[in-house]
Amino acid sequence: MRSPVPLSLTGMTVLALALGIGRFLLTPLLPLMQADAGLSLVGGGWLASINNIGYLLGALLCTALALPQRASLRTGLVLVALGTLGMGLAPSLPLWLLCRFVAGVAAAMLMVHGIAWCGAHLRLHGRLGLEAVLYSGPGVGIIASGTLVAALHGAGVDSAHWWLAFGAASAAVTALIWRTLDAPAAPAVATVAKGDARDAGPTWPLVAIYGLFGFGYVIPATFLPLIADAQLHLPALREWFWPLYGVATVSATLLLGALTVRSNYAGLAGCCLSMLLGTALCLYWPSRAGLALGTVLEGAAITPVVMFTMREAARLAPRDPTRLIGALTAAFGIGQIVGPPVAAMLAARRHGFAAPLELAALASVLALAIALSRLRRGNALRATRRAAVSGSSCAPSPRNPRTECR
C-alpha cells in the first residue's frame, strides 16, 4: 500500500495536467495565437467550445461505462500530451479543433478518475486533510503555464513553440508519475454518518449548481487576458492576470481545505458569491485594482467549488461516487460549451465584454440561490434531529424551521 502523500501529489499532478494544460492552456496563449497565427476572436471561442464538447463527451463516457481507473488515467495523460503537441504541429484551424477536442476528452477522463482514484485512497487512509493538495492541482497547472508565458512575453517565442514546449513537458511529467498509478483502486469506504445518509437528499441541486457555475466561470476564465487588455490597454500586463488567477485558486483551496465546514452547500454558496463579486468587479470597476481584485475572487472560487462538490458527491454516493462525479463533470461541461462561443459572439457584436460578463453574473446568482436553498433545508433537518434527540415536544420542520420548541 503506497503512502497517501505521494498519492495525493500524483492526484494533484493529474488534475494539473487535466485542467492547467488540457483545458486552460488556451487562455494565456490565445492572445499570441491571435497575433502570430491570425486566429480570430470567434475562432478562439470555437477552440474553447470544442474543447468543452470533448470534456462533456469524456465525462458522459465515464458516467455510462465502468472504465478501469488505471487504464483511463494513463490513456488520459497520453492524450493530453499528444493533443498539446498537435496544437504546435497543426497548420490550420480544423486540425486545431481536433487537437483541442482530444485534449478535452482526456481532461474529463483525468478529472473523473483522478478524483475518484485519489479520493478513495485518502478516505481509506483516513487522510481527508490531503484533499486540499489534490484539488489544488488545477491551480498549480494554471500558475505554471501562465507564469512561464507571462515571464517570457516578448522573448520572440511564438504560439506554436509554446504548444510544443508544454506538450513535451506534459509527456515528461506523465513519465514521472506513471509508476505511482500502479496503485490499484482503493476499496469503497462508506464514511457517511447514518443521519447524513438518511437526509442526503436528491442529486439534481448539486448537478444544477455545478453546471451553472461551469457557465458562469468559463467566460472570464477563457477571455481574462483579452478583458484585461480591452479594459486597461496594457498588453504587457494582461498575461499576468492568469497566473494571479492560479495563485488565488491554490491559496483558497489549501486554506478552505484546512477548515471544517459543516455543510458542503455552505462552501458552494461561498464559492458562488465569490464568483459573482469577482465578475461584478471586472464589469463595473474597469481599473487595474478592480480587475486584479475581481481576478482574485474568481480564482479563489474555481477549485474550491470542485472540492465542495466532490465532497458532497461522496456523501450522496458513499459506496462509489465515480458515476455521479461523471454526471457532475458532464453538467459542468455543458455549461462550459455554451459560454465561450456565446461570449465571443456577444463581444464581437457589442464591441466589448460587458454583455458576456452580465450573463456570467446571472448564472452565478442562480447557482447561489440553489445552494442557499439546500443549505437552509440542511440546517432545518439538523435542527429537527437535535430537537428529536433532546426530547422536545415541538420540533422544527424543514417546511417551517422557525417553529418554536419547548
Secondary structure as GFF3:
##gff-version 3
##sequence-region A 1 406
A	DSSP	alpha_helix	4	15	.	.	.	ID=ss1
A	DSSP	pi_helix	16	23	.	.	.	ID=ss2
A	DSSP	alpha_helix	26	36	.	.	.	ID=ss3
A	DSSP	alpha_helix	41	64	.	.	.	ID=ss4
A	DSSP	alpha_helix	69	89	.	.	.	ID=ss5
A	DSSP	alpha_helix	93	125	.	.	.	ID=ss6
A	DSSP	three_ten_helix	128	130	.	.	.	ID=ss7
A	DSSP	alpha_helix	131	135	.	.	.	ID=ss8
A	DSSP	alpha_helix	137	151	.	.	.	ID=ss9
A	DSSP	alpha_helix	159	177	.	.	.	ID=ss10
A	DSSP	three_ten_helix	180	182	.	.	.	ID=ss11
A	DSSP	alpha_helix	194	198	.	.	.	ID=ss12
A	DSSP	alpha_helix	204	232	.	.	.	ID=ss13
A	DSSP	alpha_helix	235	238	.	.	.	ID=ss14
A	DSSP	alpha_helix	241	257	.	.	.	ID=ss15
A	DSSP	alpha_helix	264	284	.	.	.	ID=ss16
A	DSSP	alpha_helix	288	316	.	.	.	ID=ss17
A	DSSP	alpha_helix	322	350	.	.	.	ID=ss18
A	DSSP	alpha_helix	354	389	.	.	.	ID=ss19
###
